[in-house]
Amino acid sequence: MTTQAMQEKISKMEAEIKKLQAELAKMNKKNTPRFERSEIAYLNEVYNG
C-alpha cells in the first residue's frame, strides 16, 4: 500500500470517528437525566451518610 493510499484510509477513519463521537455526544445529551439541585444535595447526603 502506498503512503498516499494509507493517508487516505487514515483520513476516512478519522472522519468516521468524528461522526461516531458526534452521535455518541447526541445520545449522551438525550439520555442524561436532569436533577434538581435539592435532589442532588439529598442524594449526596444519603449516599455519604
mmJSON file of the N, C-alpha and C atoms, coordinates in Angstrom:
{"data_MODEL":{"atom_site":{
"group_PDB":["ATOM","ATOM","ATOM","ATOM","ATOM","ATOM","ATOM","ATOM","ATOM","ATOM","ATOM","ATOM","ATOM","ATOM","ATOM","ATOM","ATOM","ATOM","ATOM","ATOM","ATOM","ATOM","ATOM","ATOM","ATOM","ATOM","ATOM","ATOM","ATOM","ATOM","ATOM","ATOM","ATOM","ATOM","ATOM","ATOM","ATOM","ATOM","ATOM","ATOM","ATOM","ATOM","ATOM","ATOM","ATOM","ATOM","ATOM","ATOM","ATOM","ATOM","ATOM","ATOM","ATOM","ATOM","ATOM","ATOM","ATOM","ATOM","ATOM","ATOM","ATOM","ATOM","ATOM","ATOM","ATOM","ATOM","ATOM","ATOM","ATOM","ATOM","ATOM","ATOM","ATOM","ATOM","ATOM","ATOM","ATOM","ATOM","ATOM","ATOM","ATOM","ATOM","ATOM","ATOM","ATOM","ATOM","ATOM","ATOM","ATOM","ATOM","ATOM","ATOM","ATOM","ATOM","ATOM","ATOM","ATOM","ATOM","ATOM","ATOM","ATOM","ATOM","ATOM","ATOM","ATOM","ATOM","ATOM","ATOM","ATOM","ATOM","ATOM","ATOM","ATOM","ATOM","ATOM","ATOM","ATOM","ATOM","ATOM","ATOM","ATOM","ATOM","ATOM","ATOM","ATOM","ATOM","ATOM","ATOM","ATOM","ATOM","ATOM","ATOM","ATOM","ATOM","ATOM","ATOM","ATOM","ATOM","ATOM","ATOM","ATOM","ATOM","ATOM","ATOM","ATOM","ATOM","ATOM"],
"id":[1,2,3,4,5,6,7,8,9,10,11,12,13,14,15,16,17,18,19,20,21,22,23,24,25,26,27,28,29,30,31,32,33,34,35,36,37,38,39,40,41,42,43,44,45,46,47,48,49,50,51,52,53,54,55,56,57,58,59,60,61,62,63,64,65,66,67,68,69,70,71,72,73,74,75,76,77,78,79,80,81,82,83,84,85,86,87,88,89,90,91,92,93,94,95,96,97,98,99,100,101,102,103,104,105,106,107,108,109,110,111,112,113,114,115,116,117,118,119,120,121,122,123,124,125,126,127,128,129,130,131,132,133,134,135,136,137,138,139,140,141,142,143,144,145,146,147],
"type_symbol":["N","C","C","N","C","C","N","C","C","N","C","C","N","C","C","N","C","C","N","C","C","N","C","C","N","C","C","N","C","C","N","C","C","N","C","C","N","C","C","N","C","C","N","C","C","N","C","C","N","C","C","N","C","C","N","C","C","N","C","C","N","C","C","N","C","C","N","C","C","N","C","C","N","C","C","N","C","C","N","C","C","N","C","C","N","C","C","N","C","C","N","C","C","N","C","C","N","C","C","N","C","C","N","C","C","N","C","C","N","C","C","N","C","C","N","C","C","N","C","C","N","C","C","N","C","C","N","C","C","N","C","C","N","C","C","N","C","C","N","C","C","N","C","C","N","C","C"],
"label_atom_id":["N","CA","C","N","CA","C","N","CA","C","N","CA","C","N","CA","C","N","CA","C","N","CA","C","N","CA","C","N","CA","C","N","CA","C","N","CA","C","N","CA","C","N","CA","C","N","CA","C","N","CA","C","N","CA","C","N","CA","C","N","CA","C","N","CA","C","N","CA","C","N","CA","C","N","CA","C","N","CA","C","N","CA","C","N","CA","C","N","CA","C","N","CA","C","N","CA","C","N","CA","C","N","CA","C","N","CA","C","N","CA","C","N","CA","C","N","CA","C","N","CA","C","N","CA","C","N","CA","C","N","CA","C","N","CA","C","N","CA","C","N","CA","C","N","CA","C","N","CA","C","N","CA","C","N","CA","C","N","CA","C","N","CA","C","N","CA","C","N","CA","C"],
"label_alt_id":[null,null,null,null,null,null,null,null,null,null,null,null,null,null,null,null,null,null,null,null,null,null,null,null,null,null,null,null,null,null,null,null,null,null,null,null,null,null,null,null,null,null,null,null,null,null,null,null,null,null,null,null,null,null,null,null,null,null,null,null,null,null,null,null,null,null,null,null,null,null,null,null,null,null,null,null,null,null,null,null,null,null,null,null,null,null,null,null,null,null,null,null,null,null,null,null,null,null,null,null,null,null,null,null,null,null,null,null,null,null,null,null,null,null,null,null,null,null,null,null,null,null,null,null,null,null,null,null,null,null,null,null,null,null,null,null,null,null,null,null,null,null,null,null,null,null,null],
"label_comp_id":["MET","MET","MET","THR","THR","THR","THR","THR","THR","GLN","GLN","GLN","ALA","ALA","ALA","MET","MET","MET","GLN","GLN","GLN","GLU","GLU","GLU","LYS","LYS","LYS","ILE","ILE","ILE","SER","SER","SER","LYS","LYS","LYS","MET","MET","MET","GLU","GLU","GLU","ALA","ALA","ALA","GLU","GLU","GLU","ILE","ILE","ILE","LYS","LYS","LYS","LYS","LYS","LYS","LEU","LEU","LEU","GLN","GLN","GLN","ALA","ALA","ALA","GLU","GLU","GLU","LEU","LEU","LEU","ALA","ALA","ALA","LYS","LYS","LYS","MET","MET","MET","ASN","ASN","ASN","LYS","LYS","LYS","LYS","LYS","LYS","ASN","ASN","ASN","THR","THR","THR","PRO","PRO","PRO","ARG","ARG","ARG","PHE","PHE","PHE","GLU","GLU","GLU","ARG","ARG","ARG","SER","SER","SER","GLU","GLU","GLU","ILE","ILE","ILE","ALA","ALA","ALA","TYR","TYR","TYR","LEU","LEU","LEU","ASN","ASN","ASN","GLU","GLU","GLU","VAL","VAL","VAL","TYR","TYR","TYR","ASN","ASN","ASN","GLY","GLY","GLY"],
"label_asym_id":["A","A","A","A","A","A","A","A","A","A","A","A","A","A","A","A","A","A","A","A","A","A","A","A","A","A","A","A","A","A","A","A","A","A","A","A","A","A","A","A","A","A","A","A","A","A","A","A","A","A","A","A","A","A","A","A","A","A","A","A","A","A","A","A","A","A","A","A","A","A","A","A","A","A","A","A","A","A","A","A","A","A","A","A","A","A","A","A","A","A","A","A","A","A","A","A","A","A","A","A","A","A","A","A","A","A","A","A","A","A","A","A","A","A","A","A","A","A","A","A","A","A","A","A","A","A","A","A","A","A","A","A","A","A","A","A","A","A","A","A","A","A","A","A","A","A","A"],
"label_entity_id":["1","1","1","1","1","1","1","1","1","1","1","1","1","1","1","1","1","1","1","1","1","1","1","1","1","1","1","1","1","1","1","1","1","1","1","1","1","1","1","1","1","1","1","1","1","1","1","1","1","1","1","1","1","1","1","1","1","1","1","1","1","1","1","1","1","1","1","1","1","1","1","1","1","1","1","1","1","1","1","1","1","1","1","1","1","1","1","1","1","1","1","1","1","1","1","1","1","1","1","1","1","1","1","1","1","1","1","1","1","1","1","1","1","1","1","1","1","1","1","1","1","1","1","1","1","1","1","1","1","1","1","1","1","1","1","1","1","1","1","1","1","1","1","1","1","1","1"],
"label_seq_id":[1,1,1,2,2,2,3,3,3,4,4,4,5,5,5,6,6,6,7,7,7,8,8,8,9,9,9,10,10,10,11,11,11,12,12,12,13,13,13,14,14,14,15,15,15,16,16,16,17,17,17,18,18,18,19,19,19,20,20,20,21,21,21,22,22,22,23,23,23,24,24,24,25,25,25,26,26,26,27,27,27,28,28,28,29,29,29,30,30,30,31,31,31,32,32,32,33,33,33,34,34,34,35,35,35,36,36,36,37,37,37,38,38,38,39,39,39,40,40,40,41,41,41,42,42,42,43,43,43,44,44,44,45,45,45,46,46,46,47,47,47,48,48,48,49,49,49],
"pdbx_PDB_ins_code":[null,null,null,null,null,null,null,null,null,null,null,null,null,null,null,null,null,null,null,null,null,null,null,null,null,null,null,null,null,null,null,null,null,null,null,null,null,null,null,null,null,null,null,null,null,null,null,null,null,null,null,null,null,null,null,null,null,null,null,null,null,null,null,null,null,null,null,null,null,null,null,null,null,null,null,null,null,null,null,null,null,null,null,null,null,null,null,null,null,null,null,null,null,null,null,null,null,null,null,null,null,null,null,null,null,null,null,null,null,null,null,null,null,null,null,null,null,null,null,null,null,null,null,null,null,null,null,null,null,null,null,null,null,null,null,null,null,null,null,null,null,null,null,null,null,null,null],
"Cartn_x":[0.843,0.0,0.891,0.546,1.356,1.076,1.981,1.826,0.551,0.274,-0.919,-2.189,-2.204,-3.377,-3.609,-2.52,-2.634,-3.166,-2.667,-3.102,-4.595,-5.065,-6.488,-7.322,-6.831,-7.533,-7.626,-6.522,-6.495,-7.484,-7.519,-8.44,-9.887,-10.214,-11.575,-11.905,-10.948,-11.165,-11.384,-10.596,-10.737,-12.105,-12.571,-13.891,-14.971,-14.824,-15.777,-15.788,-14.609,-14.502,-15.219,-15.002,-15.657,-17.168,-17.653,-19.095,-19.652,-18.958,-19.398,-19.369,-18.333,-18.237,-19.398,-19.77,-20.885,-22.19,-22.39,-23.582,-23.625,-22.492,-22.394,-22.726,-22.197,-22.46,-23.953,-24.588,-26.017,-26.811,-26.419,-27.094,-26.928,-25.738,-25.473,-26.331,-26.496,-27.326,-28.775,-29.277,-30.665,-30.959,-30.03,-30.287,-29.878,-29.293,-28.842,-30.041,-30.351,-31.481,-31.112,-32.072,-31.838,-32.283,-31.401,-31.736,-31.798,-32.699,-32.758,-31.598,-31.164,-30.069,-30.433,-31.684,-32.108,-32.055,-32.424,-32.354,-30.913,-30.016,-28.593,-28.063,-28.421,-27.974,-28.487,-29.764,-30.355,-29.647,-29.456,-28.796,-27.373,-26.669,-25.311,-25.32,-26.3,-26.394,-26.663,-27.601,-27.949,-26.748,-26.134,-25.02,-23.814,-23.52,-22.331,-22.583,-23.822,-24.172,-24.126],
"Cartn_y":[-1.183,0.0,1.249,2.182,3.399,4.321,5.246,6.208,7.013,7.406,8.212,7.417,6.153,5.309,5.152,4.982,4.857,6.148,7.27,8.577,8.77,8.367,8.487,7.601,6.393,5.467,6.052,6.623,7.247,8.408,9.22,10.355,9.884,8.81,8.259,7.749,7.072,6.551,7.691,8.752,9.9,10.549,10.654,11.224,10.348,9.046,8.1,8.241,8.36,8.527,9.807,10.904,12.171,12.031,11.327,11.131,10.329,9.259,8.42,9.19,10.009,10.803,11.795,12.388,13.333,12.611,11.413,10.62,10.273,9.871,9.492,10.684,11.843,13.054,13.378,13.202,13.456,12.492,11.212,10.197,10.499,10.895,11.208,12.374,13.378,14.535,14.115,13.266,12.829,11.989,11.113,10.147,10.61,11.791,12.274,12.804,12.173,12.695,14.03,14.892,16.205,16.149,16.51,16.513,17.941,18.154,19.437,19.493,20.691,20.843,20.219,20.389,19.845,18.319,17.709,16.247,15.779,16.486,16.12,16.244,17.315,17.512,16.381,16.02,14.937,13.612,13.292,12.036,11.982,13.106,13.169,12.88,13.469,13.277,11.812,11.205,9.795,8.912,9.17,8.329,8.458,9.681,9.924,9.731,9.512,9.262,10.545],
"Cartn_z":[0.0,0.0,0.0,-0.859,-0.946,0.24,0.434,1.526,1.338,0.094,-0.166,0.124,-0.278,-0.027,1.476,2.215,3.672,4.28,3.789,4.284,4.041,2.849,2.525,3.441,3.705,4.588,5.999,6.467,7.797,7.851,6.817,6.777,6.853,6.115,6.149,7.547,8.171,9.525,10.512,10.398,11.291,11.124,9.884,9.624,10.263,10.146,10.737,12.264,12.863,14.322,14.756,14.035,14.381,14.317,13.276,13.113,14.287,14.659,15.777,17.092,17.292,18.52,18.605,17.474,17.449,17.792,17.227,17.529,19.007,19.546,20.953,21.855,21.517,22.295,22.286,21.115,20.99,21.872,21.855,22.664,24.145,24.542,25.944,26.421,25.567,25.924,26.121,25.204,25.254,26.488,26.851,27.913,29.299,29.391,30.695,31.473,32.605,33.391,34.027,34.129,34.74,36.198,37.097,38.515,39.028,39.969,40.669,41.656,41.981,42.948,44.297,44.716,46.01,46.004,44.87,44.753,44.864,44.204,44.238,45.663,46.345,47.729,48.61,48.425,49.22,48.942,47.662,47.29,47.831,47.787,48.339,49.833,50.522,51.968,52.302,51.585,51.811,51.492,50.366,49.916,50.841,51.248,52.069,53.562,53.937,55.338,56.108],
"occupancy":[1.0,1.0,1.0,1.0,1.0,1.0,1.0,1.0,1.0,1.0,1.0,1.0,1.0,1.0,1.0,1.0,1.0,1.0,1.0,1.0,1.0,1.0,1.0,1.0,1.0,1.0,1.0,1.0,1.0,1.0,1.0,1.0,1.0,1.0,1.0,1.0,1.0,1.0,1.0,1.0,1.0,1.0,1.0,1.0,1.0,1.0,1.0,1.0,1.0,1.0,1.0,1.0,1.0,1.0,1.0,1.0,1.0,1.0,1.0,1.0,1.0,1.0,1.0,1.0,1.0,1.0,1.0,1.0,1.0,1.0,1.0,1.0,1.0,1.0,1.0,1.0,1.0,1.0,1.0,1.0,1.0,1.0,1.0,1.0,1.0,1.0,1.0,1.0,1.0,1.0,1.0,1.0,1.0,1.0,1.0,1.0,1.0,1.0,1.0,1.0,1.0,1.0,1.0,1.0,1.0,1.0,1.0,1.0,1.0,1.0,1.0,1.0,1.0,1.0,1.0,1.0,1.0,1.0,1.0,1.0,1.0,1.0,1.0,1.0,1.0,1.0,1.0,1.0,1.0,1.0,1.0,1.0,1.0,1.0,1.0,1.0,1.0,1.0,1.0,1.0,1.0,1.0,1.0,1.0,1.0,1.0,1.0],
"B_iso_or_equiv":[0.0,0.0,0.0,0.0,0.0,0.0,0.0,0.0,0.0,0.0,0.0,0.0,0.0,0.0,0.0,0.0,0.0,0.0,0.0,0.0,0.0,0.0,0.0,0.0,0.0,0.0,0.0,0.0,0.0,0.0,0.0,0.0,0.0,0.0,0.0,0.0,0.0,0.0,0.0,0.0,0.0,0.0,0.0,0.0,0.0,0.0,0.0,0.0,0.0,0.0,0.0,0.0,0.0,0.0,0.0,0.0,0.0,0.0,0.0,0.0,0.0,0.0,0.0,0.0,0.0,0.0,0.0,0.0,0.0,0.0,0.0,0.0,0.0,0.0,0.0,0.0,0.0,0.0,0.0,0.0,0.0,0.0,0.0,0.0,0.0,0.0,0.0,0.0,0.0,0.0,0.0,0.0,0.0,0.0,0.0,0.0,0.0,0.0,0.0,0.0,0.0,0.0,0.0,0.0,0.0,0.0,0.0,0.0,0.0,0.0,0.0,0.0,0.0,0.0,0.0,0.0,0.0,0.0,0.0,0.0,0.0,0.0,0.0,0.0,0.0,0.0,0.0,0.0,0.0,0.0,0.0,0.0,0.0,0.0,0.0,0.0,0.0,0.0,0.0,0.0,0.0,0.0,0.0,0.0,0.0,0.0,0.0],
"pdbx_formal_charge":[null,null,null,null,null,null,null,null,null,null,null,null,null,null,null,null,null,null,null,null,null,null,null,null,null,null,null,null,null,null,null,null,null,null,null,null,null,null,null,null,null,null,null,null,null,null,null,null,null,null,null,null,null,null,null,null,null,null,null,null,null,null,null,null,null,null,null,null,null,null,null,null,null,null,null,null,null,null,null,null,null,null,null,null,null,null,null,null,null,null,null,null,null,null,null,null,null,null,null,null,null,null,null,null,null,null,null,null,null,null,null,null,null,null,null,null,null,null,null,null,null,null,null,null,null,null,null,null,null,null,null,null,null,null,null,null,null,null,null,null,null,null,null,null,null,null,null],
"auth_seq_id":[1,1,1,2,2,2,3,3,3,4,4,4,5,5,5,6,6,6,7,7,7,8,8,8,9,9,9,10,10,10,11,11,11,12,12,12,13,13,13,14,14,14,15,15,15,16,16,16,17,17,17,18,18,18,19,19,19,20,20,20,21,21,21,22,22,22,23,23,23,24,24,24,25,25,25,26,26,26,27,27,27,28,28,28,29,29,29,30,30,30,31,31,31,32,32,32,33,33,33,34,34,34,35,35,35,36,36,36,37,37,37,38,38,38,39,39,39,40,40,40,41,41,41,42,42,42,43,43,43,44,44,44,45,45,45,46,46,46,47,47,47,48,48,48,49,49,49],
"auth_comp_id":["MET","MET","MET","THR","THR","THR","THR","THR","THR","GLN","GLN","GLN","ALA","ALA","ALA","MET","MET","MET","GLN","GLN","GLN","GLU","GLU","GLU","LYS","LYS","LYS","ILE","ILE","ILE","SER","SER","SER","LYS","LYS","LYS","MET","MET","MET","GLU","GLU","GLU","ALA","ALA","ALA","GLU","GLU","GLU","ILE","ILE","ILE","LYS","LYS","LYS","LYS","LYS","LYS","LEU","LEU","LEU","GLN","GLN","GLN","ALA","ALA","ALA","GLU","GLU","GLU","LEU","LEU","LEU","ALA","ALA","ALA","LYS","LYS","LYS","MET","MET","MET","ASN","ASN","ASN","LYS","LYS","LYS","LYS","LYS","LYS","ASN","ASN","ASN","THR","THR","THR","PRO","PRO","PRO","ARG","ARG","ARG","PHE","PHE","PHE","GLU","GLU","GLU","ARG","ARG","ARG","SER","SER","SER","GLU","GLU","GLU","ILE","ILE","ILE","ALA","ALA","ALA","TYR","TYR","TYR","LEU","LEU","LEU","ASN","ASN","ASN","GLU","GLU","GLU","VAL","VAL","VAL","TYR","TYR","TYR","ASN","ASN","ASN","GLY","GLY","GLY"],
"auth_asym_id":["A","A","A","A","A","A","A","A","A","A","A","A","A","A","A","A","A","A","A","A","A","A","A","A","A","A","A","A","A","A","A","A","A","A","A","A","A","A","A","A","A","A","A","A","A","A","A","A","A","A","A","A","A","A","A","A","A","A","A","A","A","A","A","A","A","A","A","A","A","A","A","A","A","A","A","A","A","A","A","A","A","A","A","A","A","A","A","A","A","A","A","A","A","A","A","A","A","A","A","A","A","A","A","A","A","A","A","A","A","A","A","A","A","A","A","A","A","A","A","A","A","A","A","A","A","A","A","A","A","A","A","A","A","A","A","A","A","A","A","A","A","A","A","A","A","A","A"],
"auth_atom_id":["N","CA","C","N","CA","C","N","CA","C","N","CA","C","N","CA","C","N","CA","C","N","CA","C","N","CA","C","N","CA","C","N","CA","C","N","CA","C","N","CA","C","N","CA","C","N","CA","C","N","CA","C","N","CA","C","N","CA","C","N","CA","C","N","CA","C","N","CA","C","N","CA","C","N","CA","C","N","CA","C","N","CA","C","N","CA","C","N","CA","C","N","CA","C","N","CA","C","N","CA","C","N","CA","C","N","CA","C","N","CA","C","N","CA","C","N","CA","C","N","CA","C","N","CA","C","N","CA","C","N","CA","C","N","CA","C","N","CA","C","N","CA","C","N","CA","C","N","CA","C","N","CA","C","N","CA","C","N","CA","C","N","CA","C","N","CA","C","N","CA","C"],
"pdbx_PDB_model_num":[1,1,1,1,1,1,1,1,1,1,1,1,1,1,1,1,1,1,1,1,1,1,1,1,1,1,1,1,1,1,1,1,1,1,1,1,1,1,1,1,1,1,1,1,1,1,1,1,1,1,1,1,1,1,1,1,1,1,1,1,1,1,1,1,1,1,1,1,1,1,1,1,1,1,1,1,1,1,1,1,1,1,1,1,1,1,1,1,1,1,1,1,1,1,1,1,1,1,1,1,1,1,1,1,1,1,1,1,1,1,1,1,1,1,1,1,1,1,1,1,1,1,1,1,1,1,1,1,1,1,1,1,1,1,1,1,1,1,1,1,1,1,1,1,1,1,1]
}}}
